[in-house]
Amino acid sequence: MIIERITDNSITISLSKDIDLFGIQRLIDYARYLEAISQSKAKQSEIDKLADEVNEDWWERNKSRFI
């Protein structure tokens, strides 16, 4: 594994081709999450409320597929 800081705001990570792609995708998703929230001013309570609303809406639209 090679990790390089390319510029003040960019990092490159090179990995072996034999590494598990599912694990890498999870790592990339987490890195995107960290990047997305890095400038957020939202409070955790606001995020939790939004997540609850999204989950409730999704369940209402999809519960017939599961029940």
N, CA, C and O atoms as a Tripos MOL2 file, in Angstrom:
@<TRIPOS>MOLECULE
protein
  268   267    67     0     0
PROTEIN
NO_CHARGES

@<TRIPOS>ATOM
      1 N           0.8470   -1.1690    0.0000 N.3       1 MET1
      2 CA          0.0000    0.0000    0.0000 C.3       1 MET1
      3 C           0.8930    1.2330    0.0000 C.2       1 MET1
      4 O           1.8870    1.3130    0.7210 O.2       1 MET1
      5 N           0.5040    2.1860   -0.8320 N.am      2 ILE2
      6 CA          1.2380    3.4480   -0.9190 C.3       2 ILE2
      7 C           0.2470    4.5860   -0.6920 C.2       2 ILE2
      8 O          -0.7930    4.6540   -1.3470 O.2       2 ILE2
      9 N           0.5780    5.4760    0.2380 N.am      3 ILE3
     10 CA         -0.2600    6.6420    0.5190 C.3       3 ILE3
     11 C           0.5760    7.8800    0.2560 C.2       3 ILE3
     12 O           1.6600    8.0440    0.8140 O.2       3 ILE3
     13 N           0.0520    8.7610   -0.6130 N.am      4 GLU4
     14 CA          0.7770    9.9730   -0.9810 C.3       4 GLU4
     15 C          -0.1210   11.1860   -0.8460 C.2       4 GLU4
     16 O          -1.2900   11.1370   -1.2290 O.2       4 GLU4
     17 N           0.4050   12.2680   -0.3090 N.am      5 ARG5
     18 CA         -0.3060   13.5460   -0.3280 C.3       5 ARG5
     19 C           0.1240   14.2380   -1.6080 C.2       5 ARG5
     20 O           1.2820   14.6330   -1.7460 O.2       5 ARG5
     21 N          -0.8060   14.3860   -2.5490 N.am      6 ILE6
     22 CA         -0.5090   14.9690   -3.8540 C.3       6 ILE6
     23 C          -0.4780   16.4940   -3.7710 C.2       6 ILE6
     24 O           0.4410   17.1310   -4.2840 O.2       6 ILE6
     25 N          -1.4680   17.0620   -3.1340 N.am      7 THR7
     26 CA         -1.5290   18.5070   -2.9170 C.3       7 THR7
     27 C          -1.9700   18.7310   -1.4710 C.2       7 THR7
     28 O          -2.1150   17.7760   -0.7090 O.2       7 THR7
     29 N          -2.1800   19.9730   -1.1010 N.am      8 ASP8
     30 CA         -2.6440   20.2600    0.2560 C.3       8 ASP8
     31 C          -4.0370   19.7000    0.5260 C.2       8 ASP8
     32 O          -4.4170   19.5270    1.6840 O.2       8 ASP8
     33 N          -4.8020   19.4130   -0.5270 N.am      9 ASN9
     34 CA         -6.1610   18.9140   -0.3200 C.3       9 ASN9
     35 C          -6.4430   17.6070   -1.0500 C.2       9 ASN9
     36 O          -7.6010   17.3010   -1.3340 O.2       9 ASN9
     37 N          -5.4180   16.8380   -1.3570 N.am     10 SER10
     38 CA         -5.6140   15.5930   -2.0910 C.3      10 SER10
     39 C          -4.6400   14.5150   -1.6140 C.2      10 SER10
     40 O          -3.4510   14.7740   -1.4300 O.2      10 SER10
     41 N          -5.1650   13.2980   -1.4150 N.am     11 ILE11
     42 CA         -4.3570   12.1530   -1.0040 C.3      11 ILE11
     43 C          -4.6460   11.0070   -1.9730 C.2      11 ILE11
     44 O          -5.7990   10.7660   -2.3300 O.2      11 ILE11
     45 N          -3.5990   10.3080   -2.3950 N.am     12 THR12
     46 CA         -3.7480    9.1480   -3.2670 C.3      12 THR12
     47 C          -3.3430    7.8980   -2.4960 C.2      12 THR12
     48 O          -2.3000    7.8710   -1.8420 O.2      12 THR12
     49 N          -4.1870    6.8520   -2.5810 N.am     13 ILE13
     50 CA         -3.8940    5.5710   -1.9400 C.3      13 ILE13
     51 C          -3.8500    4.5080   -3.0360 C.2      13 ILE13
     52 O          -4.8210    4.3290   -3.7710 O.2      13 ILE13
     53 N          -2.7300    3.8070   -3.1420 N.am     14 SER14
     54 CA         -2.5870    2.7210   -4.1220 C.3      14 SER14
     55 C          -2.5760    1.3990   -3.3700 C.2      14 SER14
     56 O          -1.8440    1.2380   -2.3940 O.2      14 SER14
     57 N          -3.3960    0.4480   -3.8290 N.am     15 LEU15
     58 CA         -3.5390   -0.8380   -3.1640 C.3      15 LEU15
     59 C          -3.2430   -1.9800   -4.1280 C.2      15 LEU15
     60 O          -3.3090   -1.8130   -5.3460 O.2      15 LEU15
     61 N          -2.9220   -3.1220   -3.5800 N.am     16 SER16
     62 CA         -2.7090   -4.3280   -4.3660 C.3      16 SER16
     63 C          -4.0030   -4.7300   -5.0720 C.2      16 SER16
     64 O          -5.0900   -4.5210   -4.5320 O.2      16 SER16
     65 N          -3.9020   -5.2880   -6.2380 N.am     17 LYS17
     66 CA         -5.0880   -5.7270   -6.9890 C.3      17 LYS17
     67 C          -5.7720   -6.9140   -6.3290 C.2      17 LYS17
     68 O          -6.9020   -7.2460   -6.6890 O.2      17 LYS17
     69 N          -5.1200   -7.5550   -5.3800 N.am     18 ASP18
     70 CA         -5.6780   -8.7360   -4.7290 C.3      18 ASP18
     71 C          -6.5750   -8.4140   -3.5290 C.2      18 ASP18
     72 O          -7.1110   -9.3260   -2.8980 O.2      18 ASP18
     73 N          -6.7370   -7.1610   -3.2190 N.am     19 ILE19
     74 CA         -7.5160   -6.7710   -2.0430 C.3      19 ILE19
     75 C          -9.0100   -6.9510   -2.3050 C.2      19 ILE19
     76 O          -9.4720   -6.8220   -3.4390 O.2      19 ILE19
     77 N          -9.7520   -7.2460   -1.2490 N.am     20 ASP20
     78 CA        -11.2000   -7.4710   -1.3280 C.3      20 ASP20
     79 C         -11.9250   -6.1920   -1.7560 C.2      20 ASP20
     80 O         -11.8360   -5.1740   -1.0710 O.2      20 ASP20
     81 N         -12.6320   -6.2380   -2.8710 N.am     21 LEU21
     82 CA        -13.3010   -5.0470   -3.3980 C.3      21 LEU21
     83 C         -14.4550   -4.5890   -2.5240 C.2      21 LEU21
     84 O         -14.7090   -3.3880   -2.4260 O.2      21 LEU21
     85 N         -15.1540   -5.5110   -1.8920 N.am     22 PHE22
     86 CA        -16.2570   -5.1260   -1.0100 C.3      22 PHE22
     87 C         -15.7340   -4.2730    0.1510 C.2      22 PHE22
     88 O         -16.3190   -3.2440    0.4880 O.2      22 PHE22
     89 N         -14.6420   -4.7080    0.7480 N.am     23 GLY23
     90 CA        -14.0500   -3.9490    1.8410 C.3      23 GLY23
     91 C         -13.5700   -2.5840    1.3920 C.2      23 GLY23
     92 O         -13.7380   -1.5960    2.1070 O.2      23 GLY23
     93 N         -12.9780   -2.5240    0.2190 N.am     24 ILE24
     94 CA        -12.5080   -1.2460   -0.3250 C.3      24 ILE24
     95 C         -13.6910   -0.3140   -0.5760 C.2      24 ILE24
     96 O         -13.6070    0.8810   -0.2920 O.2      24 ILE24
     97 N         -14.7940   -0.8500   -1.1050 N.am     25 GLN25
     98 CA        -15.9690   -0.0210   -1.3610 C.3      25 GLN25
     99 C         -16.4950    0.5500   -0.0540 C.2      25 GLN25
    100 O         -16.8920    1.7140   -0.0130 O.2      25 GLN25
    101 N         -16.5080   -0.2310    1.0040 N.am     26 ARG26
    102 CA        -16.9540    0.2640    2.3040 C.3      26 ARG26
    103 C         -16.0300    1.3680    2.8110 C.2      26 ARG26
    104 O         -16.4870    2.3600    3.3770 O.2      26 ARG26
    105 N         -14.7460    1.1880    2.6050 N.am     27 LEU27
    106 CA        -13.7710    2.2100    3.0000 C.3      27 LEU27
    107 C         -13.9890    3.5080    2.2110 C.2      27 LEU27
    108 O         -13.9440    4.5980    2.7810 O.2      27 LEU27
    109 N         -14.2220    3.3870    0.9190 N.am     28 ILE28
    110 CA        -14.4740    4.5560    0.0700 C.3      28 ILE28
    111 C         -15.7650    5.2500    0.4900 C.2      28 ILE28
    112 O         -15.8180    6.4770    0.5620 O.2      28 ILE28
    113 N         -16.8020    4.4700    0.7660 N.am     29 ASP29
    114 CA        -18.0660    5.0520    1.2200 C.3      29 ASP29
    115 C         -17.8710    5.8340    2.5170 C.2      29 ASP29
    116 O         -18.4230    6.9220    2.6810 O.2      29 ASP29
    117 N         -17.0900    5.2820    3.4290 N.am     30 TYR30
    118 CA        -16.8310    5.9650    4.6940 C.3      30 TYR30
    119 C         -16.0340    7.2550    4.4670 C.2      30 TYR30
    120 O         -16.3110    8.2810    5.0880 O.2      30 TYR30
    121 N         -15.0480    7.1940    3.5760 N.am     31 ALA31
    122 CA        -14.2570    8.3900    3.2600 C.3      31 ALA31
    123 C         -15.1500    9.4660    2.6390 C.2      31 ALA31
    124 O         -14.9990   10.6480    2.9490 O.2      31 ALA31
    125 N         -16.0700    9.0700    1.7720 N.am     32 ARG32
    126 CA        -17.0080   10.0370    1.1760 C.3      32 ARG32
    127 C         -17.8980   10.6560    2.2410 C.2      32 ARG32
    128 O         -18.1810   11.8540    2.2170 O.2      32 ARG32
    129 N         -18.3340    9.8210    3.1730 N.am     33 TYR33
    130 CA        -19.1480   10.3100    4.2880 C.3      33 TYR33
    131 C         -18.3770   11.3520    5.0960 C.2      33 TYR33
    132 O         -18.9050   12.4220    5.3990 O.2      33 TYR33
    133 N         -17.1310   11.0390    5.4430 N.am     34 LEU34
    134 CA        -16.3140   11.9880    6.2080 C.3      34 LEU34
    135 C         -16.1190   13.2920    5.4510 C.2      34 LEU34
    136 O         -16.1680   14.3740    6.0340 O.2      34 LEU34
    137 N         -15.8970   13.1770    4.1450 N.am     35 GLU35
    138 CA        -15.7230   14.3670    3.3230 C.3      35 GLU35
    139 C         -17.0130   15.1840    3.2740 C.2      35 GLU35
    140 O         -16.9800   16.4120    3.3480 O.2      35 GLU35
    141 N         -18.1400   14.4990    3.1500 N.am     36 ALA36
    142 CA        -19.4240   15.1880    3.0470 C.3      36 ALA36
    143 C         -19.7790   15.9400    4.3270 C.2      36 ALA36
    144 O         -20.3510   17.0290    4.2700 O.2      36 ALA36
    145 N         -19.4440   15.3700    5.4690 N.am     37 ILE37
    146 CA        -19.8300   16.0160    6.7270 C.3      37 ILE37
    147 C         -18.7730   16.9670    7.2680 C.2      37 ILE37
    148 O         -19.0030   17.6420    8.2710 O.2      37 ILE37
    149 N         -17.6370   17.0250    6.6250 N.am     38 SER38
    150 CA        -16.5400   17.8250    7.1680 C.3      38 SER38
    151 C         -16.8900   19.3010    7.3230 C.2      38 SER38
    152 O         -16.3680   19.9570    8.2240 O.2      38 SER38
    153 N         -17.7380   19.8290    6.4900 N.am     39 GLN39
    154 CA        -18.1170   21.2450    6.5590 C.3      39 GLN39
    155 C         -19.5410   21.4440    7.0730 C.2      39 GLN39
    156 O         -20.0590   22.5610    7.0670 O.2      39 GLN39
    157 N         -20.1650   20.3600    7.5140 N.am     40 SER40
    158 CA        -21.5570   20.4290    7.9580 C.3      40 SER40
    159 C         -21.6960   21.1860    9.2750 C.2      40 SER40
    160 O         -20.8620   21.0760   10.1730 O.2      40 SER40
    161 N         -22.7650   21.9480    9.3570 N.am     41 LYS41
    162 CA        -23.0890   22.6480   10.5910 C.3      41 LYS41
    163 C         -24.3170   22.0330   11.2450 C.2      41 LYS41
    164 O         -24.8340   22.5600   12.2300 O.2      41 LYS41
    165 N         -24.7810   20.9150   10.6930 N.am     42 ALA42
    166 CA        -25.9640   20.2400   11.2310 C.3      42 ALA42
    167 C         -25.6530   19.6170   12.5820 C.2      42 ALA42
    168 O         -24.5400   19.1550   12.8320 O.2      42 ALA42
    169 N         -26.6460   19.6150   13.4350 N.am     43 LYS43
    170 CA        -26.5190   18.9870   14.7430 C.3      43 LYS43
    171 C         -26.9210   17.5190   14.6120 C.2      43 LYS43
    172 O         -27.7250   17.1700   13.7470 O.2      43 LYS43
    173 N         -26.3690   16.6670   15.4580 N.am     44 GLN44
    174 CA        -26.6800   15.2480   15.3980 C.3      44 GLN44
    175 C         -28.1760   15.0010   15.5600 C.2      44 GLN44
    176 O         -28.7230   14.1070   14.9150 O.2      44 GLN44
    177 N         -28.8380   15.7670   16.3980 N.am     45 SER45
    178 CA        -30.2840   15.5990   16.5910 C.3      45 SER45
    179 C         -31.0530   15.8930   15.2980 C.2      45 SER45
    180 O         -32.0540   15.2350   15.0130 O.2      45 SER45
    181 N         -30.5950   16.8690   14.5220 N.am     46 GLU46
    182 CA        -31.2310   17.1820   13.2390 C.3      46 GLU46
    183 C         -31.0040   16.0550   12.2350 C.2      46 GLU46
    184 O         -31.9030   15.7030   11.4710 O.2      46 GLU46
    185 N         -29.8150   15.5020   12.2440 N.am     47 ILE47
    186 CA        -29.4920   14.3970   11.3430 C.3      47 ILE47
    187 C         -30.3300   13.1790   11.7010 C.2      47 ILE47
    188 O         -30.8650   12.5090   10.8180 O.2      47 ILE47
    189 N         -30.4460   12.8890   12.9960 N.am     48 ASP48
    190 CA        -31.2460   11.7480   13.4440 C.3      48 ASP48
    191 C         -32.7060   11.9060   13.0390 C.2      48 ASP48
    192 O         -33.3420   10.9460   12.6050 O.2      48 ASP48
    193 N         -33.2360   13.1190   13.1820 N.am     49 LYS49
    194 CA        -34.6320   13.3780   12.8120 C.3      49 LYS49
    195 C         -34.8360   13.1660   11.3090 C.2      49 LYS49
    196 O         -35.8140   12.5430   10.8980 O.2      49 LYS49
    197 N         -33.9240   13.6780   10.5000 N.am     50 LEU50
    198 CA        -34.0180   13.5030    9.0490 C.3      50 LEU50
    199 C         -33.9380   12.0250    8.6760 C.2      50 LEU50
    200 O         -34.6960   11.5590    7.8260 O.2      50 LEU50
    201 N         -33.0310   11.2920    9.3030 N.am     51 ALA51
    202 CA        -32.8950    9.8610    9.0260 C.3      51 ALA51
    203 C         -34.1840    9.1240    9.3740 C.2      51 ALA51
    204 O         -34.6130    8.2450    8.6260 O.2      51 ALA51
    205 N         -34.8080    9.4730   10.5060 N.am     52 ASP52
    206 CA        -36.0750    8.8510   10.8930 C.3      52 ASP52
    207 C         -37.1580    9.1340    9.8610 C.2      52 ASP52
    208 O         -37.9230    8.2370    9.5070 O.2      52 ASP52
    209 N         -37.2330   10.3700    9.3760 N.am     53 GLU53
    210 CA        -38.2270   10.7390    8.3730 C.3      53 GLU53
    211 C         -38.0180    9.9580    7.0780 C.2      53 GLU53
    212 O         -38.9760    9.4690    6.4800 O.2      53 GLU53
    213 N         -36.7780    9.8460    6.6550 N.am     54 VAL54
    214 CA        -36.4710    9.1060    5.4240 C.3      54 VAL54
    215 C         -36.8370    7.6370    5.5900 C.2      54 VAL54
    216 O         -37.4300    7.0410    4.6910 O.2      54 VAL54
    217 N         -36.4900    7.0510    6.7260 N.am     55 ASN55
    218 CA        -36.8010    5.6390    6.9650 C.3      55 ASN55
    219 C         -38.2970    5.3940    7.0150 C.2      55 ASN55
    220 O         -38.7760    4.4050    6.4610 O.2      55 ASN55
    221 N         -39.0540    6.2820    7.6740 N.am     56 GLU56
    222 CA        -40.5000    6.1410    7.7380 C.3      56 GLU56
    223 C         -41.1150    6.2280    6.3480 C.2      56 GLU56
    224 O         -41.9970    5.4380    6.0110 O.2      56 GLU56
    225 N         -40.6590    7.1800    5.5410 N.am     57 ASP57
    226 CA        -41.1610    7.3380    4.1760 C.3      57 ASP57
    227 C         -40.8420    6.1050    3.3380 C.2      57 ASP57
    228 O         -41.6940    5.6120    2.5970 O.2      57 ASP57
    229 N         -39.6070    5.6070    3.4580 N.am     58 TRP58
    230 CA        -39.2120    4.4200    2.6950 C.3      58 TRP58
    231 C         -40.0900    3.2390    3.0880 C.2      58 TRP58
    232 O         -40.5540    2.4970    2.2230 O.2      58 TRP58
    233 N         -40.3210    3.0570    4.3920 N.am     59 TRP59
    234 CA        -41.1090    1.9250    4.8530 C.3      59 TRP59
    235 C         -42.5400    2.0170    4.3250 C.2      59 TRP59
    236 O         -43.1050    1.0100    3.8990 O.2      59 TRP59
    237 N         -43.1200    3.1870    4.3470 N.am     60 GLU60
    238 CA        -44.4820    3.3510    3.8450 C.3      60 GLU60
    239 C         -44.5840    2.9680    2.3640 C.2      60 GLU60
    240 O         -45.5700    2.3660    1.9370 O.2      60 GLU60
    241 N         -43.5640    3.3200    1.5940 N.am     61 ARG61
    242 CA        -43.5710    3.0140    0.1660 C.3      61 ARG61
    243 C         -43.2400    1.5540   -0.1330 C.2      61 ARG61
    244 O         -43.5970    1.0590   -1.2020 O.2      61 ARG61
    245 N         -42.5770    0.8590    0.7690 N.am     62 ASN62
    246 CA        -42.0640   -0.4720    0.4650 C.3      62 ASN62
    247 C         -42.5790   -1.5970    1.3530 C.2      62 ASN62
    248 O         -42.2450   -2.7580    1.1160 O.2      62 ASN62
    249 N         -43.3810   -1.2900    2.3680 N.am     63 LYS63
    250 CA        -43.7800   -2.3440    3.2970 C.3      63 LYS63
    251 C         -44.5940   -3.4530    2.6180 C.2      63 LYS63
    252 O         -44.5560   -4.6020    3.0590 O.2      63 LYS63
    253 N         -45.3160   -3.1250    1.5710 N.am     64 SER64
    254 CA        -46.0850   -4.1690    0.8680 C.3      64 SER64
    255 C         -45.1830   -5.2490    0.2600 C.2      64 SER64
    256 O         -45.6280   -6.3750    0.0390 O.2      64 SER64
    257 N         -43.9420   -4.9140   -0.0070 N.am     65 ARG65
    258 CA        -42.9990   -5.8910   -0.5510 C.3      65 ARG65
    259 C         -42.5360   -6.8750    0.5040 C.2      65 ARG65
    260 O         -42.0380   -7.9480    0.1650 O.2      65 ARG65
    261 N         -42.6900   -6.5330    1.7890 N.am     66 PHE66
    262 CA        -42.1670   -7.3610    2.8700 C.3      66 PHE66
    263 C         -43.2600   -8.0110    3.7120 C.2      66 PHE66
    264 O         -43.0090   -9.0040    4.3950 O.2      66 PHE66
    265 N         -44.4650   -7.4580    3.6680 N.am     67 ILE67
    266 CA        -45.5660   -8.0040    4.4960 C.3      67 ILE67
    267 C         -46.5450   -8.7330    3.6220 C.2      67 ILE67
    268 O         -47.5390   -9.2640    4.1180 O.2      67 ILE67
@<TRIPOS>BOND
     1     1     2 1
     2     2     3 1
     3     3     4 2
     4     3     5 am
     5     5     6 1
     6     6     7 1
     7     7     8 2
     8     7     9 am
     9     9    10 1
    10    10    11 1
    11    11    12 2
    12    11    13 am
    13    13    14 1
    14    14    15 1
    15    15    16 2
    16    15    17 am
    17    17    18 1
    18    18    19 1
    19    19    20 2
    20    19    21 am
    21    21    22 1
    22    22    23 1
    23    23    24 2
    24    23    25 am
    25    25    26 1
    26    26    27 1
    27    27    28 2
    28    27    29 am
    29    29    30 1
    30    30    31 1
    31    31    32 2
    32    31    33 am
    33    33    34 1
    34    34    35 1
    35    35    36 2
    36    35    37 am
    37    37    38 1
    38    38    39 1
    39    39    40 2
    40    39    41 am
    41    41    42 1
    42    42    43 1
    43    43    44 2
    44    43    45 am
    45    45    46 1
    46    46    47 1
    47    47    48 2
    48    47    49 am
    49    49    50 1
    50    50    51 1
    51    51    52 2
    52    51    53 am
    53    53    54 1
    54    54    55 1
    55    55    56 2
    56    55    57 am
    57    57    58 1
    58    58    59 1
    59    59    60 2
    60    59    61 am
    61    61    62 1
    62    62    63 1
    63    63    64 2
    64    63    65 am
    65    65    66 1
    66    66    67 1
    67    67    68 2
    68    67    69 am
    69    69    70 1
    70    70    71 1
    71    71    72 2
    72    71    73 am
    73    73    74 1
    74    74    75 1
    75    75    76 2
    76    75    77 am
    77    77    78 1
    78    78    79 1
    79    79    80 2
    80    79    81 am
    81    81    82 1
    82    82    83 1
    83    83    84 2
    84    83    85 am
    85    85    86 1
    86    86    87 1
    87    87    88 2
    88    87    89 am
    89    89    90 1
    90    90    91 1
    91    91    92 2
    92    91    93 am
    93    93    94 1
    94    94    95 1
    95    95    96 2
    96    95    97 am
    97    97    98 1
    98    98    99 1
    99    99   100 2
   100    99   101 am
   101   101   102 1
   102   102   103 1
   103   103   104 2
   104   103   105 am
   105   105   106 1
   106   106   107 1
   107   107   108 2
   108   107   109 am
   109   109   110 1
   110   110   111 1
   111   111   112 2
   112   111   113 am
   113   113   114 1
   114   114   115 1
   115   115   116 2
   116   115   117 am
   117   117   118 1
   118   118   119 1
   119   119   120 2
   120   119   121 am
   121   121   122 1
   122   122   123 1
   123   123   124 2
   124   123   125 am
   125   125   126 1
   126   126   127 1
   127   127   128 2
   128   127   129 am
   129   129   130 1
   130   130   131 1
   131   131   132 2
   132   131   133 am
   133   133   134 1
   134   134   135 1
   135   135   136 2
   136   135   137 am
   137   137   138 1
   138   138   139 1
   139   139   140 2
   140   139   141 am
   141   141   142 1
   142   142   143 1
   143   143   144 2
   144   143   145 am
   145   145   146 1
   146   146   147 1
   147   147   148 2
   148   147   149 am
   149   149   150 1
   150   150   151 1
   151   151   152 2
   152   151   153 am
   153   153   154 1
   154   154   155 1
   155   155   156 2
   156   155   157 am
   157   157   158 1
   158   158   159 1
   159   159   160 2
   160   159   161 am
   161   161   162 1
   162   162   163 1
   163   163   164 2
   164   163   165 am
   165   165   166 1
   166   166   167 1
   167   167   168 2
   168   167   169 am
   169   169   170 1
   170   170   171 1
   171   171   172 2
   172   171   173 am
   173   173   174 1
   174   174   175 1
   175   175   176 2
   176   175   177 am
   177   177   178 1
   178   178   179 1
   179   179   180 2
   180   179   181 am
   181   181   182 1
   182   182   183 1
   183   183   184 2
   184   183   185 am
   185   185   186 1
   186   186   187 1
   187   187   188 2
   188   187   189 am
   189   189   190 1
   190   190   191 1
   191   191   192 2
   192   191   193 am
   193   193   194 1
   194   194   195 1
   195   195   196 2
   196   195   197 am
   197   197   198 1
   198   198   199 1
   199   199   200 2
   200   199   201 am
   201   201   202 1
   202   202   203 1
   203   203   204 2
   204   203   205 am
   205   205   206 1
   206   206   207 1
   207   207   208 2
   208   207   209 am
   209   209   210 1
   210   210   211 1
   211   211   212 2
   212   211   213 am
   213   213   214 1
   214   214   215 1
   215   215   216 2
   216   215   217 am
   217   217   218 1
   218   218   219 1
   219   219   220 2
   220   219   221 am
   221   221   222 1
   222   222   223 1
   223   223   224 2
   224   223   225 am
   225   225   226 1
   226   226   227 1
   227   227   228 2
   228   227   229 am
   229   229   230 1
   230   230   231 1
   231   231   232 2
   232   231   233 am
   233   233   234 1
   234   234   235 1
   235   235   236 2
   236   235   237 am
   237   237   238 1
   238   238   239 1
   239   239   240 2
   240   239   241 am
   241   241   242 1
   242   242   243 1
   243   243   244 2
   244   243   245 am
   245   245   246 1
   246   246   247 1
   247   247   248 2
   248   247   249 am
   249   249   250 1
   250   250   251 1
   251   251   252 2
   252   251   253 am
   253   253   254 1
   254   254   255 1
   255   255   256 2
   256   255   257 am
   257   257   258 1
   258   258   259 1
   259   259   260 2
   260   259   261 am
   261   261   262 1
   262   262   263 1
   263   263   264 2
   264   263   265 am
   265   265   266 1
   266   266   267 1
   267   267   268 2
@<TRIPOS>SUBSTRUCTURE
     1 MET1         2 RESIDUE 1 A MET
     2 ILE2         6 RESIDUE 1 A ILE
     3 ILE3        10 RESIDUE 1 A ILE
     4 GLU4        14 RESIDUE 1 A GLU
     5 ARG5        18 RESIDUE 1 A ARG
     6 ILE6        22 RESIDUE 1 A ILE
     7 THR7        26 RESIDUE 1 A THR
     8 ASP8        30 RESIDUE 1 A ASP
     9 ASN9        34 RESIDUE 1 A ASN
    10 SER10       38 RESIDUE 1 A SER
    11 ILE11       42 RESIDUE 1 A ILE
    12 THR12       46 RESIDUE 1 A THR
    13 ILE13       50 RESIDUE 1 A ILE
    14 SER14       54 RESIDUE 1 A SER
    15 LEU15       58 RESIDUE 1 A LEU
    16 SER16       62 RESIDUE 1 A SER
    17 LYS17       66 RESIDUE 1 A LYS
    18 ASP18       70 RESIDUE 1 A ASP
    19 ILE19       74 RESIDUE 1 A ILE
    20 ASP20       78 RESIDUE 1 A ASP
    21 LEU21       82 RESIDUE 1 A LEU
    22 PHE22       86 RESIDUE 1 A PHE
    23 GLY23       90 RESIDUE 1 A GLY
    24 ILE24       94 RESIDUE 1 A ILE
    25 GLN25       98 RESIDUE 1 A GLN
    26 ARG26      102 RESIDUE 1 A ARG
    27 LEU27      106 RESIDUE 1 A LEU
    28 ILE28      110 RESIDUE 1 A ILE
    29 ASP29      114 RESIDUE 1 A ASP
    30 TYR30      118 RESIDUE 1 A TYR
    31 ALA31      122 RESIDUE 1 A ALA
    32 ARG32      126 RESIDUE 1 A ARG
    33 TYR33      130 RESIDUE 1 A TYR
    34 LEU34      134 RESIDUE 1 A LEU
    35 GLU35      138 RESIDUE 1 A GLU
    36 ALA36      142 RESIDUE 1 A ALA
    37 ILE37      146 RESIDUE 1 A ILE
    38 SER38      150 RESIDUE 1 A SER
    39 GLN39      154 RESIDUE 1 A GLN
    40 SER40      158 RESIDUE 1 A SER
    41 LYS41      162 RESIDUE 1 A LYS
    42 ALA42      166 RESIDUE 1 A ALA
    43 LYS43      170 RESIDUE 1 A LYS
    44 GLN44      174 RESIDUE 1 A GLN
    45 SER45      178 RESIDUE 1 A SER
    46 GLU46      182 RESIDUE 1 A GLU
    47 ILE47      186 RESIDUE 1 A ILE
    48 ASP48      190 RESIDUE 1 A ASP
    49 LYS49      194 RESIDUE 1 A LYS
    50 LEU50      198 RESIDUE 1 A LEU
    51 ALA51      202 RESIDUE 1 A ALA
    52 ASP52      206 RESIDUE 1 A ASP
    53 GLU53      210 RESIDUE 1 A GLU
    54 VAL54      214 RESIDUE 1 A VAL
    55 ASN55      218 RESIDUE 1 A ASN
    56 GLU56      222 RESIDUE 1 A GLU
    57 ASP57      226 RESIDUE 1 A ASP
    58 TRP58      230 RESIDUE 1 A TRP
    59 TRP59      234 RESIDUE 1 A TRP
    60 GLU60      238 RESIDUE 1 A GLU
    61 ARG61      242 RESIDUE 1 A ARG
    62 ASN62      246 RESIDUE 1 A ASN
    63 LYS63      250 RESIDUE 1 A LYS
    64 SER64      254 RESIDUE 1 A SER
    65 ARG65      258 RESIDUE 1 A ARG
    66 PHE66      262 RESIDUE 1 A PHE
    67 ILE67      266 RESIDUE 1 A ILE
